[in-house]
Amino acid sequence: MKSDFLIAITQLSAEKNLPKEVVIEAIEAALVSAYRKNNFTANQNISVKINPTTGGVKVWAEKTVVELPSDSRSELSLDEARRIKADAQIDDVIEVEATPRNAGRIAAQTAKQVIMQRLHEAEHSAIFEEYANKEGDIITGIVQRIESRQIFIDLGRTEAVLPVVEQVRSERYRIGQRLKVYLLEVVRSGKGPQLVVSRSHPNLLRRLFELEVPEVFNGIVEIKSVTREAGYRSKVAVAACQEGVDPVGCCVGLRGIRIQNIVGELNGEKIDVVMWDPDASVFITNALSPARVLEVELDDTEGVATVVVPDQQLSLAIGKEGQNARLAAKLTGWRIDIKSASDAEAEKVAEAKLSTEAEEEVVVGEELPTEIPATADSTSVFAESVEEAAEPLPALEEVPFEPPEPQAAIEKPPIRFAEDILVSVPAKPEAKSKKRKKKSTQGKKTTDDGIRLKKLRRESEIDVDIGDEEY
């Protein structure tokens, strides 16, 4: 029986992936609750000890020493107490072995439930302690199910949740897919520890570099800063902690094999590895790659960097929808204002023109006298002018009025009428009578000939009458 008990404990520890001592402690706590319900009082302190080698179970209960015990479950006589402890006195509390002979069916069922509950609690606490130390690391799991746009990933002993905000928009997840995720946090809950993971966090890229690049993992190459737009593009600034090491080359690898593994894990996301520099202007120039930078002006008070690039590379420096400039600003920590060379030159010319105009205004202002100096000559001249103004004006001489001579009458031009000005239109010539060829009838006369002769006579009469009228 004892050997079977030990075998059961060993099986439980293997199934729950818990140490043997943890399983024994859970069974001891379950037996305490089961024995207290039937064999001891509610407020009595008892404990259960299981021998890990033999599997023997012993129950120890605390009893109070009295002269005449009324309840044997919680009280003990003085003689019995002195058999256990020689110097026992009245009202002392002594721990006595009180293992019941048989545990009832209800007690056994209660013990089973408590054992399972204790084992679940022990398993949850072990999982929490295991993954609490892995916060900020990469863990690998398999997509188990998809519920309400949340992805549940099986990690073996437990499962993790990939919420919507931590997913990548361009990625499509399927059941059974193996994923590397970044462990954000581990939270205790009523159903056990809850693990929240991410696929869009920038530190996921940092940890992937540590996995793929040994120099980064060993500390020879340091990742200074990482910025990322998950699923589209990322920028990583690296620096060498040892002389003679090319940090960018170490991260890219021979023929790009290292960076290709990282890009494949992120489903084709573009990654720019740039050199970090303590000089902010040089670092900003490197961060805007692949665009070529002509000039960088820094404003330390406002934290703004004005960057001048060639005209044909302005769109490359800004990037699609401003992505390159935005990532460079996040990577360097500066607000970046990008201008083309022509615009920068035009602004310089305008500023120079404004400065020259301001200088000219200052010079003109300096030449104008602010006050007219008062001298003795000026006061005398002013006094003389006042005296001259005070003298009366001489009287005007009267001039006799002579009427003007009559002028010759101006000949007015003759009035011309419109009929005189208009050019006379020549009269229409008289309509010539149409000559019609008469067919030889060869002596034949018809009624049509008489009608034609009458028409000709009438037309000749009308022409004569019109010509006789006068206008």
C-alpha positions as CSV (number, residue, x, y, z in Angstrom):
1,M,0.0,0.0,0.0
2,K,2.8,2.3,0.9
3,S,4.7,1.6,-2.3
4,D,1.5,2.3,-4.3
5,F,1.2,5.6,-2.5
6,L,4.7,6.6,-3.5
7,I,4.1,5.5,-7.1
8,A,1.0,7.7,-7.3
9,I,3.0,10.7,-5.9
10,T,5.7,10.1,-8.5
11,Q,3.1,9.9,-11.4
12,L,1.5,13.1,-10.2
13,S,4.8,15.0,-10.1
14,A,5.6,13.8,-13.6
15,E,2.2,14.7,-15.1
16,K,2.0,18.1,-13.5
17,N,5.7,18.7,-14.1
18,L,6.2,19.6,-10.5
19,P,8.8,18.5,-7.9
20,K,8.0,15.6,-5.7
21,E,8.2,17.7,-2.6
22,V,5.5,20.1,-3.9
23,V,3.2,17.2,-4.5
24,I,3.8,15.8,-1.0
25,E,3.0,19.3,0.5
26,A,-0.2,19.5,-1.5
27,I,-1.3,16.0,-0.2
28,E,-0.5,16.9,3.3
29,A,-2.6,20.1,3.2
30,A,-5.5,18.1,1.6
31,L,-5.3,15.5,4.4
32,V,-5.4,18.2,7.0
33,S,-8.7,19.6,5.7
34,A,-10.1,16.1,5.4
35,Y,-9.2,14.9,8.9
36,R,-10.2,18.1,10.6
37,K,-13.8,17.8,9.2
38,N,-14.5,14.4,10.9
39,N,-11.9,13.7,13.6
40,F,-11.0,17.0,15.1
41,T,-12.6,20.3,16.1
42,A,-13.0,23.2,13.8
43,N,-10.5,25.4,15.6
44,Q,-8.0,22.8,16.5
45,N,-4.5,23.0,14.9
46,I,-3.4,19.8,13.3
47,S,-0.7,18.8,10.8
48,V,0.0,15.9,8.6
49,K,3.5,14.5,7.9
50,I,4.2,12.1,5.0
51,N,7.5,10.1,5.0
52,P,8.9,10.5,1.5
53,T,10.8,7.2,1.7
54,T,8.2,4.9,3.2
55,G,5.0,6.7,2.4
56,G,3.8,6.6,6.1
57,V,1.2,9.2,7.1
58,K,1.1,10.6,10.6
59,V,-1.3,13.2,12.0
60,W,-0.3,15.5,14.8
61,A,-2.8,17.5,16.8
62,E,-2.4,20.2,19.5
63,K,-4.2,19.4,22.8
64,T,-4.6,21.4,26.0
65,V,-3.6,19.9,29.4
66,V,-6.5,19.9,31.9
67,E,-7.2,18.0,35.1
68,L,-10.4,16.3,33.9
69,P,-10.7,16.2,30.0
70,S,-14.2,16.6,28.6
71,D,-13.3,16.3,24.9
72,S,-10.6,13.8,24.1
73,R,-10.1,15.3,20.6
74,S,-8.8,18.6,22.0
75,E,-8.0,18.0,25.7
76,L,-5.5,15.9,27.5
77,S,-5.0,14.9,31.2
78,L,-2.0,15.9,33.2
79,D,-0.8,12.3,33.5
80,E,-1.0,11.6,29.8
81,A,0.8,14.9,29.1
82,R,3.7,14.1,31.5
83,R,4.2,10.7,29.7
84,I,4.8,12.8,26.5
85,K,6.5,15.7,28.2
86,A,7.9,15.3,31.7
87,D,7.6,18.9,32.8
88,A,4.0,19.4,31.5
89,Q,1.7,21.7,33.5
90,I,-1.9,22.6,33.5
91,D,-3.1,24.7,30.5
92,D,0.0,23.8,28.5
93,V,-0.5,23.0,24.7
94,I,1.2,19.8,23.7
95,E,1.4,18.3,20.1
96,V,0.2,14.7,20.2
97,E,0.1,12.1,17.5
98,A,-3.6,11.5,16.6
99,T,-3.7,9.6,13.4
100,P,-7.2,8.3,12.8
101,R,-7.6,4.6,12.0
102,N,-9.9,5.0,9.0
103,A,-10.8,7.9,6.9
104,G,-14.4,8.0,5.8
105,R,-15.7,8.2,2.2
106,I,-16.6,11.8,2.5
107,A,-13.2,12.6,4.0
108,A,-11.5,10.8,1.1
109,Q,-13.6,12.7,-1.5
110,T,-12.8,15.9,0.2
111,A,-9.1,15.0,0.3
112,K,-9.2,14.2,-3.5
113,Q,-10.7,17.6,-4.3
114,V,-8.3,19.4,-2.1
115,I,-5.4,17.5,-3.5
116,M,-6.3,18.4,-7.1
117,Q,-6.9,22.1,-6.1
118,R,-3.6,22.3,-4.3
119,L,-1.9,20.7,-7.3
120,H,-3.4,23.2,-9.7
121,E,-2.3,26.1,-7.4
122,A,1.1,24.6,-7.2
123,E,1.3,24.2,-11.0
124,H,0.1,27.8,-11.5
125,S,2.6,29.2,-9.1
126,A,5.4,27.2,-10.8
127,I,4.3,28.4,-14.2
128,F,4.2,32.0,-13.0
129,E,7.7,31.8,-11.5
130,E,9.0,30.2,-14.6
131,Y,7.7,32.7,-17.1
132,A,8.0,35.8,-14.8
133,N,11.7,35.5,-15.2
134,K,11.3,35.4,-19.0
135,E,9.6,38.7,-19.4
136,G,11.2,40.6,-22.3
137,D,12.5,37.4,-24.0
138,I,11.4,35.5,-27.1
139,I,9.3,32.4,-26.6
140,T,8.1,29.9,-29.3
141,G,4.6,28.6,-29.5
142,I,2.0,27.1,-31.8
143,V,-1.3,28.9,-32.7
144,Q,-3.9,26.9,-30.9
145,R,-7.2,28.8,-31.6
146,I,-8.5,32.1,-32.7
147,E,-11.3,33.7,-30.7
148,S,-12.7,37.2,-31.2
149,R,-9.7,38.4,-33.1
150,Q,-7.4,37.2,-30.3
151,I,-4.8,34.5,-30.9
152,F,-4.2,31.8,-28.3
153,I,-0.7,30.3,-28.5
154,D,0.1,27.0,-26.9
155,L,3.4,27.1,-25.1
156,G,3.3,23.5,-23.8
157,R,2.5,23.9,-20.1
158,T,0.3,26.9,-20.6
159,E,-1.0,29.2,-23.3
160,A,-0.4,32.8,-24.1
161,V,-2.7,35.5,-25.5
162,L,-1.8,37.6,-28.6
163,P,-4.2,40.6,-28.4
164,V,-5.3,42.6,-31.4
165,V,-3.1,45.7,-30.6
166,E,0.0,43.5,-30.5
167,Q,-0.7,41.8,-33.9
168,V,0.9,42.8,-37.2
169,R,-1.7,44.1,-39.7
170,S,0.0,42.5,-42.7
171,E,0.3,39.1,-41.1
172,R,-2.3,36.3,-41.4
173,Y,-2.3,33.7,-38.7
174,R,-3.5,30.1,-39.0
175,I,-4.1,27.3,-36.6
176,G,-1.0,25.1,-36.2
177,Q,1.4,27.9,-37.3
178,R,4.6,28.1,-35.2
179,L,5.5,31.7,-34.1
180,K,8.2,33.4,-32.2
181,V,6.6,36.0,-29.9
182,Y,7.9,38.6,-27.4
183,L,6.7,38.0,-23.9
184,L,5.3,41.4,-22.6
185,E,4.0,40.5,-19.2
186,V,2.9,37.7,-16.9
187,V,-0.2,38.4,-14.8
188,R,-1.8,36.3,-12.0
189,S,-5.5,35.6,-12.4
190,G,-8.2,33.3,-11.0
191,K,-7.6,30.8,-13.8
192,G,-3.9,30.8,-13.4
193,P,-1.1,33.0,-14.8
194,Q,-2.0,34.9,-17.9
195,L,0.8,35.5,-20.5
196,V,0.5,38.5,-22.9
197,V,2.8,38.3,-26.0
198,S,3.4,40.6,-28.9
199,R,4.5,40.4,-32.5
200,S,4.8,44.2,-33.1
201,H,7.0,45.3,-30.2
202,P,10.4,46.8,-31.2
203,N,12.2,44.6,-28.7
204,L,11.2,41.6,-30.7
205,L,13.6,42.8,-33.4
206,R,16.3,43.4,-30.8
207,R,15.9,39.8,-29.4
208,L,16.0,38.4,-33.0
209,F,19.3,40.1,-33.6
210,E,20.6,38.6,-30.4
211,L,19.6,35.2,-31.5
212,E,21.0,35.5,-35.1
213,V,24.1,37.6,-34.5
214,P,26.6,36.2,-32.0
215,E,28.5,39.5,-31.7
216,V,25.3,41.2,-30.4
217,F,24.7,38.4,-27.9
218,N,28.3,38.5,-26.6
219,G,28.3,42.3,-26.4
220,I,30.9,43.0,-29.1
221,V,28.2,44.9,-31.1
222,E,25.7,47.0,-29.2
223,I,22.2,47.9,-30.5
224,K,21.8,51.6,-29.5
225,S,18.2,52.2,-30.6
226,V,15.5,50.4,-32.5
227,T,12.4,51.8,-34.2
228,R,9.8,49.9,-36.0
229,E,6.6,50.1,-38.0
230,A,5.6,46.5,-37.7
231,G,5.1,44.7,-41.0
232,Y,6.5,47.5,-43.2
233,R,9.9,48.8,-42.2
234,S,12.4,49.1,-39.3
235,K,15.6,50.9,-38.5
236,V,18.3,49.6,-36.2
237,A,21.3,51.8,-35.0
238,V,24.4,49.7,-34.0
239,A,27.8,50.6,-32.6
240,A,31.0,48.5,-32.1
241,C,32.3,48.1,-28.5
242,Q,35.6,46.7,-29.8
243,E,38.0,48.3,-32.2
244,G,38.3,46.8,-35.7
245,V,34.8,45.4,-35.7
246,D,32.3,46.5,-38.4
247,P,28.9,46.5,-36.6
248,V,26.8,46.8,-39.7
249,G,28.7,44.0,-41.5
250,C,28.3,41.7,-38.4
251,C,24.5,42.3,-38.4
252,V,24.1,41.9,-42.1
253,G,26.3,38.8,-42.3
254,L,28.0,37.2,-45.3
255,R,25.9,37.9,-48.4
256,G,23.2,39.1,-46.0
257,I,22.4,35.6,-44.6
258,R,21.9,36.9,-41.0
259,I,19.6,39.7,-41.9
260,Q,17.7,37.5,-44.3
261,N,16.8,35.1,-41.5
262,I,15.4,37.9,-39.4
263,V,13.5,39.3,-42.4
264,G,12.0,35.8,-43.0
265,E,10.9,35.5,-39.4
266,L,9.1,38.9,-39.7
267,N,7.5,37.9,-43.0
268,G,9.4,40.2,-45.3
269,E,9.6,43.3,-43.2
270,K,12.3,45.7,-44.5
271,I,15.2,46.4,-42.0
272,D,17.8,49.2,-42.3
273,V,20.9,48.7,-40.2
274,V,22.7,52.0,-39.8
275,M,25.9,53.1,-37.9
276,W,25.4,55.0,-34.7
277,D,27.6,58.0,-34.1
278,P,27.9,60.3,-31.0
279,D,27.8,63.3,-33.4
280,A,24.1,64.1,-33.9
281,S,24.5,65.4,-37.4
282,V,26.4,62.3,-38.6
283,F,23.9,60.1,-36.9
284,I,21.0,61.8,-38.6
285,T,22.8,61.5,-42.0
286,N,23.2,57.8,-41.4
287,A,19.6,57.4,-40.2
288,L,18.2,58.9,-43.5
289,S,19.9,56.3,-45.6
290,P,19.7,55.3,-48.4
291,A,19.1,59.1,-49.2
292,R,22.3,61.3,-49.6
293,V,22.4,64.3,-47.3
294,L,24.2,67.5,-48.3
295,E,23.9,69.5,-45.1
296,V,22.5,69.2,-41.5
297,E,21.8,72.2,-39.3
298,L,20.9,71.5,-35.6
299,D,18.8,73.7,-33.3
300,D,19.5,72.4,-29.8
301,T,17.0,74.7,-28.1
302,E,14.0,73.3,-30.0
303,G,15.5,69.9,-30.9
304,V,15.0,70.4,-34.6
305,A,17.4,69.3,-37.3
306,T,17.1,70.9,-40.8
307,V,18.4,68.5,-43.5
308,V,19.2,69.5,-47.1
309,V,19.2,66.8,-49.7
310,P,19.5,66.9,-53.5
311,D,16.4,67.7,-55.5
312,Q,16.2,64.3,-57.1
313,Q,16.5,62.5,-53.8
314,L,13.9,64.5,-51.8
315,S,11.2,61.8,-52.3
316,L,13.7,59.1,-51.3
317,A,14.7,60.9,-48.1
318,I,11.0,61.5,-47.1
319,G,10.0,58.0,-48.1
320,K,6.6,56.5,-48.9
321,E,4.0,58.5,-46.9
322,G,6.9,60.1,-44.9
323,Q,8.0,56.7,-43.5
324,N,11.8,57.1,-43.9
325,A,11.8,60.5,-42.3
326,R,9.5,59.4,-39.5
327,L,11.6,56.4,-38.6
328,A,14.8,58.4,-38.7
329,A,13.2,61.0,-36.3
330,K,12.2,58.2,-33.9
331,L,15.6,56.6,-34.2
332,T,17.6,59.7,-33.5
333,G,15.3,61.5,-31.2
334,W,15.4,64.7,-33.3
335,R,12.6,66.4,-35.2
336,I,13.8,66.4,-38.8
337,D,12.8,69.0,-41.4
338,I,13.9,67.9,-44.9
339,K,14.4,70.5,-47.7
340,S,15.6,70.2,-51.2
341,A,18.8,72.0,-52.3
342,S,17.0,74.5,-54.5
343,D,14.5,75.4,-51.7
344,A,17.3,75.9,-49.3
345,E,19.2,78.1,-51.7
346,A,16.1,80.2,-52.4
347,E,15.6,80.7,-48.7
348,K,19.2,81.8,-48.2
349,V,18.9,84.3,-51.0
350,A,15.6,85.7,-49.5
351,E,17.2,85.9,-46.1
352,A,20.3,87.7,-47.5
353,K,18.0,90.2,-49.3
354,L,16.1,90.9,-46.2
355,S,19.3,91.4,-44.2
356,T,20.6,93.9,-46.8
357,E,17.4,95.8,-46.8
358,A,17.4,96.0,-43.0
359,E,21.0,97.3,-43.1
360,E,20.1,100.0,-45.6
361,E,17.2,101.1,-43.4
362,V,19.5,101.3,-40.4
363,V,22.0,103.4,-42.4
364,V,19.4,105.8,-43.7
365,G,18.1,106.2,-40.2
366,E,21.5,107.1,-38.9
367,E,22.0,109.8,-41.6
368,L,18.8,111.7,-40.8
369,P,19.4,114.3,-37.9
370,T,17.2,113.7,-34.9
371,E,17.1,117.4,-33.8
372,I,17.8,120.7,-35.4
373,P,20.5,122.5,-33.4
374,A,19.5,125.9,-32.2
375,T,22.0,128.7,-32.9
376,A,22.1,132.4,-32.6
377,D,22.0,133.0,-36.4
378,S,18.9,130.9,-36.7
379,T,17.1,132.8,-33.9
380,S,18.0,136.1,-35.6
381,V,16.8,135.0,-39.0
382,F,13.6,133.8,-37.4
383,A,13.1,137.2,-35.7
384,E,13.7,139.1,-38.9
385,S,11.1,136.9,-40.7
386,V,8.6,137.7,-38.0
387,E,9.3,141.4,-38.2
388,E,8.8,141.3,-42.0
389,A,5.6,139.5,-41.6
390,A,4.4,142.1,-39.1
391,E,5.0,145.1,-41.6
392,P,1.9,146.3,-43.5
393,L,1.7,145.5,-47.2
394,P,1.8,148.5,-49.7
395,A,-1.4,149.7,-51.3
396,L,-2.2,148.4,-54.7
397,E,-2.4,150.9,-57.6
398,E,-5.8,151.2,-59.4
399,V,-5.7,150.2,-63.0
400,P,-8.4,151.7,-65.4
401,F,-10.8,149.2,-67.0
402,E,-10.6,148.9,-70.7
403,P,-13.2,146.9,-72.6
404,P,-11.9,144.3,-74.9
405,E,-11.9,144.9,-78.6
406,P,-14.6,143.2,-80.5
407,Q,-13.3,140.2,-82.4
408,A,-14.3,139.4,-85.9
409,A,-17.2,137.0,-86.3
410,I,-16.1,133.5,-86.7
411,E,-17.4,131.9,-89.8
412,K,-19.3,128.8,-89.0
413,P,-18.9,125.9,-91.3
414,P,-21.9,125.2,-93.5
415,I,-24.3,122.5,-92.5
416,R,-24.1,119.3,-94.4
417,F,-26.8,116.8,-94.6
418,A,-26.6,113.1,-94.7
419,E,-27.8,113.0,-98.3
420,D,-24.8,115.2,-99.3
421,I,-22.4,113.1,-97.5
422,L,-23.7,109.8,-98.7
423,V,-22.4,108.5,-102.0
424,S,-25.2,108.3,-104.6
425,V,-25.9,104.7,-105.6
426,P,-26.3,104.2,-109.3
427,A,-29.8,103.4,-110.5
428,K,-30.5,99.9,-111.5
429,P,-30.5,99.4,-115.3
430,E,-33.8,98.6,-116.9
431,A,-34.5,95.0,-117.0
432,K,-33.7,93.7,-120.4
433,S,-36.3,91.7,-122.0
434,K,-35.4,88.2,-122.2
435,K,-34.9,87.0,-125.6
436,R,-36.4,83.8,-126.2
437,K,-35.7,81.7,-129.2
438,K,-38.7,81.0,-131.1
439,K,-39.0,77.7,-132.6
440,S,-39.9,77.8,-136.2
441,T,-43.4,76.6,-136.4
442,Q,-43.3,76.4,-140.2
443,G,-46.5,78.4,-140.6
444,K,-48.3,76.7,-137.8
445,K,-50.2,79.0,-135.3
446,T,-51.5,77.8,-132.0
447,T,-53.4,79.2,-129.1
448,D,-50.2,79.5,-127.1
449,D,-48.8,82.1,-129.5
450,G,-51.6,84.4,-128.8
451,I,-51.3,84.2,-125.1
452,R,-47.5,85.0,-125.3
453,L,-48.1,88.1,-127.4
454,K,-50.5,89.5,-124.9
455,K,-48.0,88.9,-122.0
456,L,-45.3,90.7,-123.9
457,R,-47.5,93.7,-124.6
458,R,-48.5,94.0,-120.9
459,E,-44.8,93.9,-119.7
460,S,-43.8,96.6,-122.2
461,E,-46.5,98.9,-120.9
462,I,-45.5,98.4,-117.3
463,D,-41.8,99.2,-118.1
464,V,-42.8,102.4,-119.7
465,D,-44.9,103.5,-116.8
466,I,-42.2,102.9,-114.2
467,G,-39.6,104.9,-116.2
468,D,-42.0,107.9,-116.4
469,E,-42.3,108.3,-112.6
470,E,-40.3,111.0,-111.0
471,Y,-38.8,110.9,-107.4
